[in-house]
Amino acid sequence: MLEQMPAAAVSLNELSRRVGLAKSNVLRYFESREAVLLTLLGDLASDWLQETARRLPPRADAAAGPRARAEVTAADLAASFAAHPVMCDLISAQAAVLEHNVSTEIAAQYKRAALSNLDGFAALLRSVLPELGHDGAARAASLIIVLVGALWTHTHPAPAMLAAIQADPALAAFMNDFAGELTAAIRVTLCGLLAEAESAVQARPPATSQ
């Protein structure tokens, strides 16, 4: 269903019909449509992290400078996200749609899984860019996920908006490529955090000998 429509359009009634179960039976396992989609997002994010962890570090030349490694990492991460459109769509709907209409228990379960995936993502970034440090990598991981959700929404407009943009050349500025925009945004984020980490190191007072 998510390959045919955005997450916001998926209904529990249609989901029940497609799996051949009564809605009441689906609700025995998941308390709401949002609970189904949050569970799916957690699973997809975990799979994406494992896949990316296998391919990202070998692509970054450890002998290259941090900025060069950040450039490669930004492009590879953007391509990896773009190859998983269902996950990106769910990320874009997460805060505004999916985290509503769920119980505190389901919310806590999802957030714990999300935190585990985020920690894994930060560790992956540190393996490629150790200069970020623990805190910098954690911030980078969080910001990149936010960027994915925001840019997916803005680069996949509703049909009426898309038709308006395509019909008027003056609106061409609103036709943006997700992977290209995400590459630029991740690059700026990583390079900014690297510069911040470098400044923090330089600002430390020199060690004194006893």
N, C-alpha and C positions, 0 to 999 in steps of 0.2 A: 504494500500500500504506500509506503514511504518513497518508493521509486516512482510512484504515479501522482502523488500529491504532497503538499507541504504538511509538516507535522500538525500544524494548527487545524487542518481540515480533516484529520483522521478522527472518526467518531467511534465510540464503543459499540454502537449498534451495528455499524458496517463491519467492524472488526469481528464481532460475534458471528455475524452472518457468514463471513469468509472462512472462519475456522469451523463452522458448522456446529456451534454451540449456542444455547440460549444465553442471553445477556446475564441472567441470574447465575448461570454456571461459571461464566468468565469472572464474575464478581466474587466467586468463592476463592479465587486465586489472587486477584488483583482488585484493590478497592475502588479503582477508578481508571479512566483512560490515561490520566497523567501518570499514575503509578506504573502502568504498562510501559509507557514511553520512557520514563526515568530509568526503569530497570534495563530497557534496551540500550539507552544511552550509556549507562555504566558498563555494560558488556562490550559495546562497540569501542568505547574509549580504552578499555583494558586491552582489547585485541589490537587496536591501533598502536598503543604504546609498545607492546611486544614486537610488533612488526617494525616500528620505527627504530627501536633500540638495536635491532639486528643490522639495519642498513645505514643509519646515520653516522656513527663514529668512524667507520672505514672511509667515508667520503671526505672527512675533514683531515687535512694534512697536519699532523701534530707539530711538524717543523715550521709551519707557517705562523705568521703573527696572529694575534687575537682578532684583529679586524678582518683579515682574510678568512679566518675560520668562521667568523660571524656571517660574512657574506655567503659562504657556501651553506652554512647551517640554515640561514633564512630561506634561501631558494629551495633547499631540500625539504624543509618543514612545510613550506607553502605547497609544494607539489604533493607532499604526502597527505596534507589535509584535503586538497582539491580532489584527490583520488578517492575520498570517502565522503561523498555528498550527503548521504543519509545522516551520518554522524554530525556533519557541519550544520545541517538543517535542525537537528535536535538541539545542538549547542545554541543556535540562534534563538530557539524557542524556550530554552531552559528557564531563565529567570522570569520572563513575562508570562509564560503559559504553563510550562510543565511543573513548576514548583508550587502551583496553586491547586486546590482541590485534592490535597493529600493530607493524611494524618501526620501528627508529630512523629510517630514511629517510622512511617515510610520516609519522611523527610530526613530523619536521623540516619536511617540505613543508607539512603542515597548519598548524603553528605559524607558519611564515613568512607564509602566506596570512592567518591569523587576526590576526597583528600588523599587516599592511597594512590590513586592515579596521578594526582597533581605532584605528590612527593616523588613518584617514579619519573615523571616528566622533568622535574627539577634536577634529579640525579643524572638523567640523560644529558641535560644541558651542561651540567658541571663536568661530565666526562669529556665533552667537546671543548668547553670554554671554562676551564678551572679558574681563570682569572675573575670570574663572576663572584666566586665565593658562595657560601651556603645561602645567605640572605638574598644576594643578587640573582642567583638561579631560581630561587623560590618566587621572587617578584617577576622575573621574566616568564616563568611558566604560567603564573596567574594572568599576567597581562596578555600573553599570546592567546590564551583561551578566550578572553574577552574580545580581542581583535578578531578572532575567527568568527564569533557569533555576530558581531556588529557588521563586519564586511560581508559576510554571507547574506545578511538581510538586505544590505544596500546594493549588492551586485546581483540580486535576484528579485527585481521588483515585481509587483502584481501585474497580471496581464494588461489591465487598462493603462497602467503607468508605462509599461514596456512599449505598448502600441503608440502612446503619445510621444515617447522619446524617439522611437524609430521614425515617426512621421515628421518630426521637426528637427532639421540639422542643427538648429541653434541649441538643442538640448543634448547634443552628443557628449557633453562633459559628464552626463549622468550614466553613460554606458561604460562601465568599468569592468575589467577582468579580475575575477576573484583572486586567482593565483598571483597575478602581477601586483595587485594592490597589497595582498597579504605579504608577499616577499618584501616589498618596500617597508611596510609597517613593522615586520619582525626585525628587519635589518636596523631600522632606526632605534627600535627598542633595545636590541642587544648592544649596539654600539654606544647608545646613551648610558646603559647600565655598566658597560665596560669602562667608559670614561669616568663614571661616578666612582667605581671601585678603585680605579687608578688614582683618582684625586684623594680618596680616603687613605690609601697607602702612603702617598706623598705627604699627607698632612700629619701623619703620626710622628711624634717626637722620636728622635734617635735613641736607641737603647744606650743606657749608661753602664759603664763597667764599674764594678766595686773595687 
